[in-house]
Amino acid sequence: MKRIAYIEIDTHAEIAQSFMEIMKGSEAFSVDYYFSKKIKDQITDNAQSVYLSDSSMISDQLKSRKYDLVIIGTVHRYFNTFSAIAEKYNTAVIVHNINFISASNFSLLKNIFKKDSIYRLKLLWKEGLLYSSKIYGKAKGLLVLDGALSSERFRFLPLFYTKQSVKTDTDILTIVIPGGVSQKRRDYKKVFSEIKKIEQLYTDSDIQKKQIEFVFLGKADHAELNKLTDLERSLQYVNITYFPERVSQADFEQWMQKADVLWCPIQQETEFFSQKEIYGRTKMTGNIGDAIKFGKLAVFPENYRSSLDFIIPEQSDLIRQFEELRGLHFDFQKDYSKQTVRQNLENLLDSLSSI
C-alpha cells in the first residue's frame, strides 16, 4: 500500500474534504492529512489520520514518515516552506489559478502595490513570494480540478462524485445559487434584476403565480447583504433566502438537496493577486463540483465555455428554463459514481507516486 501526505494549511478546506471522502476506504493508498487549525475546524470527518500543522511544523512532520507522494492543496502563501518540500519530496501541487503560477517575478513585485499591500509585502519578506514559480517548476505534478483545464502540463485530478440523495417533491420551484454572495466572482446585479423582473411580471399580470424561491447559499458580504435586505422588503410573490453569516456544512447540504436547479451566474473574468483569470480557461469554479456532488443541473452564463452535459447555457426566459430543467433527469451516476471516480483518482495517484 502506497503512502500519501496531503497538506492543506491555507485555504481550500472543501477540496481537502472531497479528497478525504473519495479516498476513505481505499485499499491501494494510505493517506495522512496535515491541516492548519482553520482547515481542521472546517472538516466534518476527522476519523482518518489528521495531524494539526502549520508552516513552521510541516517540514519536520514529513521527515518523521516516508511518503511515496506529497500533495499540496494550495500554494497561495508559505512559498519558502513549500519550495523546500517540493525540492526534497515527490510532490504534486493543485493549481487553482493558472495565470498566477506563470507570473514573472517582475509582475509579482509590480502587483504588490495594487491591492492589500501590507499583506502582500508580508508574503514577499517573510513567506518567499518570489519562490512561487520555482515551486511549480520543482513539482513532479501540476493538478487541476476541471478536466477542461487539463493539458500536457496540467493533469486532471478527479475528486467529485455524485452522492445518493433524495429530493422532497414540493410545489415550490427552488433555485439555489451556491457560493459567497459577492459581486467580485458572480454577477449578483443580474440576479437581483431578474428577480425584480419576475416580481413585476407577477404584479402586472393575471398569469398563474408559481411558488418560487431563490436561495443565496453563501455568506452575503456587506454591500450585497444590504441589497438583499432591501430586495426582500420589496417582494410579495417571490421568496428569497440568504445568510448574513457563514453557511454551515449541514445547512449547505440540506439546501443543495432541496434545489431543483442550480443557478451559477459567475463572472467571466476574475483575478488572483491582481493577475487576470478566466473561469473555464485558467480557473475552475467550485460550482462544477457542487453540481456533480449533489447531482444537479446547473445554469451558467451563455459565454461560459464547457463541454459538460450538465452545464446548461442561460436563456433569456429564465423562469421557463428553470421549469423545464426541473423536469429533466440527468444520469450523474454514469460518469460520477464514487467507484468510478475513485478508480480514476487512484490511477492518477499511482502514476504520480511512481515518478
C-alpha positions in Angstrom: 0.0 0.0 0.0 1.4 3.4 -1.0 1.5 6.3 1.4 0.4 9.8 0.6 0.7 13.1 2.6 -2.0 15.6 1.8 -1.2 19.2 3.0 -3.7 22.0 3.4 -2.6 24.8 5.7 -4.0 27.7 3.7 -7.4 27.9 2.1 -9.3 25.1 0.3 -10.9 23.1 3.1 -13.7 21.9 0.7 -11.2 20.4 -1.7 -9.4 18.6 1.2 -12.8 17.3 2.4 -13.6 15.9 -1.1 -10.2 14.2 -1.2 -10.8 12.6 2.2 -14.3 11.4 1.2 -13.2 9.8 -2.0 -10.1 8.2 -0.5 -11.8 6.8 2.6 -11.6 3.1 2.5 -9.1 2.9 -0.3 -7.2 -0.4 -0.4 -4.4 1.0 -2.6 -3.4 4.1 -0.6 -2.9 5.2 2.9 -3.3 9.0 3.4 -2.1 11.2 6.2 -3.6 14.7 6.3 -1.8 17.8 7.6 -4.2 20.6 8.3 -3.9 24.0 9.9 -6.4 24.6 12.7 -8.5 26.8 10.4 -8.8 24.0 7.9 -9.2 21.2 10.5 -12.2 23.1 12.1 -14.0 23.0 8.8 -13.5 19.3 8.1 -16.5 17.2 9.1 -14.8 13.8 9.2 -11.7 13.6 11.5 -11.8 9.9 11.9 -8.9 9.5 9.5 -5.2 10.2 10.0 -5.4 14.0 10.5 -2.5 16.0 12.0 -2.5 19.6 13.1 0.1 21.5 11.3 1.4 24.9 10.1 4.2 26.4 8.0 6.7 26.1 10.9 5.9 22.4 11.6 5.2 20.7 8.3 8.8 20.1 7.2 9.7 18.3 10.4 6.4 16.3 10.3 7.2 15.0 6.9 10.7 14.0 8.0 9.3 11.5 10.5 7.4 9.5 7.9 8.2 8.1 4.5 5.8 9.0 1.7 5.5 8.0 -1.9 3.8 11.2 -2.8 3.2 14.6 -1.2 0.2 16.6 -2.4 0.0 20.3 -1.6 -3.6 21.5 -1.7 -3.0 25.2 -2.0 0.2 27.3 -2.8 -1.0 30.9 -2.3 1.4 31.6 0.6 4.2 29.9 2.6 6.2 29.8 -0.6 9.5 29.3 1.0 8.2 26.3 3.0 6.6 24.7 0.0 9.6 25.3 -2.2 11.7 23.3 0.3 9.2 20.5 0.3 8.9 20.3 -3.5 12.8 20.2 -3.7 13.0 17.3 -1.2 9.9 15.1 -1.9 8.0 13.7 -4.8 5.4 16.5 -4.8 2.2 17.3 -6.7 0.5 20.7 -6.4 -3.1 21.5 -7.0 -3.3 24.6 -9.2 -6.2 27.0 -8.7 -5.1 29.9 -10.8 -3.1 29.1 -13.9 -2.1 32.6 -14.9 -0.8 33.3 -11.3 1.7 30.4 -11.5 3.0 31.7 -14.8 3.5 35.3 -13.5 7.1 36.6 -13.6 8.8 37.9 -10.5 8.6 41.4 -12.1 4.8 41.0 -12.3 4.5 39.8 -8.8 6.6 42.7 -7.5 4.5 45.2 -9.5 1.3 43.7 -8.2 2.3 44.0 -4.6 1.2 47.7 -4.5 -2.0 47.3 -6.5 -4.1 45.9 -3.5 -3.6 44.6 0.0 -0.1 46.0 0.1 0.7 45.2 3.7 -0.4 41.5 3.3 1.5 41.2 0.0 4.6 42.7 1.5 4.5 40.1 4.2 4.3 37.4 1.5 7.4 38.9 -0.1 9.5 39.5 3.1 8.5 36.6 5.3 7.0 33.9 3.1 9.2 33.9 0.0 6.7 35.2 -2.6 9.4 35.1 -5.3 9.8 31.3 -4.8 6.3 30.8 -6.2 7.3 29.9 -9.8 10.1 27.7 -8.5 7.7 25.5 -6.6 5.7 24.7 -9.7 8.9 24.1 -11.6 10.2 21.6 -8.9 6.8 19.8 -8.5 6.6 16.5 -10.3 2.9 17.0 -11.0 0.6 20.0 -11.5 -3.0 19.2 -10.9 -6.3 20.9 -12.0 -9.8 20.1 -10.8 -11.6 20.7 -14.0 -10.9 18.4 -16.9 -11.4 21.3 -19.4 -8.2 22.9 -17.9 -6.1 19.7 -18.3 -3.2 19.6 -20.8 0.2 18.0 -21.2 1.4 20.2 -18.4 -1.7 20.1 -16.1 -3.2 16.7 -15.2 -6.8 16.3 -14.2 -7.4 15.4 -10.5 -10.8 13.7 -10.3 -12.3 14.3 -6.9 -16.0 14.9 -7.2 -18.6 12.1 -7.2 -22.4 12.2 -7.0 -23.8 11.2 -3.7 -27.1 9.5 -3.5 -29.7 11.9 -2.2 -33.4 12.1 -2.1 -35.2 15.3 -3.0 -38.5 16.0 -1.4 -41.2 16.8 -4.1 -42.9 20.2 -3.4 -44.8 22.7 -5.4 -42.1 25.3 -4.8 -39.6 25.8 -7.6 -36.3 26.1 -5.6 -33.4 27.8 -7.4 -30.1 27.6 -5.4 -27.2 30.0 -6.1 -24.2 28.4 -4.4 -21.2 30.4 -3.3 -20.3 33.5 -1.4 -22.6 36.4 -2.2 -20.2 38.9 -3.6 -20.2 40.8 -6.9 -16.4 40.0 -7.3 -17.0 36.5 -8.7 -20.7 36.3 -9.5 -23.0 38.7 -11.3 -25.5 39.4 -8.5 -26.6 42.6 -10.1 -28.1 40.4 -12.9 -29.6 38.1 -10.3 -31.3 40.9 -8.4 -32.5 42.4 -11.7 -34.0 39.1 -12.9 -35.8 38.6 -9.5 -37.3 42.0 -9.8 -38.5 41.3 -13.3 -40.3 38.1 -12.1 -41.9 40.1 -9.3 -43.0 42.8 -11.7 -44.4 40.2 -14.1 -46.5 38.6 -11.3 -47.6 42.0 -10.1 -48.7 43.3 -13.5 -50.4 40.2 -14.9 -53.1 37.7 -14.1 -50.9 34.7 -15.0 -50.7 31.8 -12.6 -48.3 32.8 -9.9 -46.0 29.8 -9.3 -44.3 29.4 -6.0 -40.6 30.2 -6.5 -37.7 30.6 -4.1 -34.2 31.8 -4.7 -31.6 30.7 -2.2 -28.4 32.6 -1.9 -26.3 29.8 -0.5 -23.3 31.6 0.9 -22.4 34.3 3.3 -23.5 37.7 1.9 -20.9 40.5 2.3 -21.9 44.0 3.5 -22.8 45.5 0.1 -24.8 42.6 -1.1 -26.3 41.9 2.3 -27.8 45.4 2.3 -29.2 44.9 -1.2 -30.7 41.5 -0.3 -32.4 43.1 2.7 -33.9 45.9 0.5 -34.9 43.3 -2.2 -36.7 41.1 0.4 -38.7 44.1 1.6 -39.9 44.8 -2.0 -41.0 41.3 -2.8 -44.6 40.0 -2.5 -44.7 36.9 -4.8 -41.1 35.8 -4.9 -39.3 34.3 -1.9 -35.6 34.7 -1.2 -33.4 33.1 1.5 -30.0 34.4 2.3 -27.4 34.2 5.1 -25.6 37.0 6.9 -23.1 34.5 8.4 -21.0 31.6 7.0 -23.3 28.7 6.0 -22.7 25.6 7.9 -22.0 22.4 6.0 -25.2 20.8 7.3 -27.3 23.8 6.0 -25.4 23.8 2.7 -26.1 20.2 2.1 -29.7 20.5 3.1 -30.4 23.3 0.7 -28.4 21.7 -2.2 -30.6 18.6 -1.8 -33.7 20.7 -2.0 -32.6 22.5 -5.1 -34.5 21.9 -8.4 -31.8 23.7 -10.4 -28.5 25.5 -9.6 -28.0 29.0 -11.0 -24.3 29.9 -11.3 -24.1 33.5 -12.6 -20.3 33.5 -12.4 -18.3 36.4 -13.8 -16.3 35.5 -16.9 -13.2 37.2 -15.5 -11.8 37.5 -12.0 -8.4 38.0 -10.6 -5.9 36.5 -8.2 -3.0 38.5 -6.9 -4.0 41.1 -9.5 -3.5 38.6 -12.3 -6.5 38.2 -14.6 -8.0 34.7 -14.5 -10.8 33.4 -16.7 -13.3 30.9 -15.5 -13.3 27.7 -17.5 -10.0 28.6 -19.1 -7.4 29.4 -16.4 -9.5 28.9 -13.3 -12.2 26.4 -12.2 -15.4 27.4 -10.5 -16.3 25.3 -7.5 -19.9 25.3 -8.8 -18.9 22.4 -11.1 -18.0 20.3 -8.1 -21.3 21.4 -6.4 -23.3 20.2 -9.4 -21.6 16.9 -9.5 -21.7 16.2 -5.8 -25.4 16.8 -5.5 -26.4 15.6 -8.9 -28.0 18.9 -10.1 -28.2 20.5 -13.5 -26.6 24.0 -13.4 -27.4 27.1 -15.4 -24.2 29.0 -16.4 -23.8 32.3 -18.3 -24.1 31.8 -22.1 -20.4 32.8 -22.5 -19.1 30.1 -20.2 -17.2 27.5 -22.2 -18.0 24.0 -21.2 -18.4 20.5 -22.8 -20.1 19.1 -19.7 -23.6 18.0 -20.4 -25.0 19.1 -17.0 -23.8 22.7 -17.6 -26.7 24.5 -19.3 -26.2 27.8 -21.1 -28.5 30.5 -19.7 -31.5 31.5 -21.8 -33.4 34.8 -21.9 -36.6 33.4 -20.3 -35.1 32.1 -17.1 -38.3 31.0 -15.3 -39.3 28.9 -18.3 -35.8 27.4 -18.5 -35.8 26.6 -14.7 -39.2 25.0 -15.0 -38.1 22.8 -18.0 -34.9 21.8 -16.3 -36.8 20.9 -13.1 -38.5 18.0 -15.0 -35.3 16.7 -16.7 -33.3 13.8 -15.4 -29.5 13.5 -15.9 -27.7 10.3 -15.0 -24.8 11.5 -13.0 -24.0 8.0 -11.7 -22.9 7.0 -15.2 -19.7 9.0 -15.0 -19.6 10.3 -11.4 -20.3 7.3 -9.2 -17.9 7.0 -6.2 -16.4 3.8 -7.6 -15.7 5.3 -11.0 -14.2 8.5 -9.7 -12.1 6.7 -7.1 -10.7 4.3 -9.7 -9.7 7.2 -11.9 -8.2 9.1 -9.0 -6.2 6.0 -7.8 -4.9 5.5 -11.4 -3.6 9.1 -11.3 -2.1 8.8 -7.8 -0.4 5.5 -8.8 1.2 7.3 -11.8 2.3 10.3 -9.7 3.7 8.2 -6.9 5.8 6.1 -9.3 7.7 9.1 -10.7 
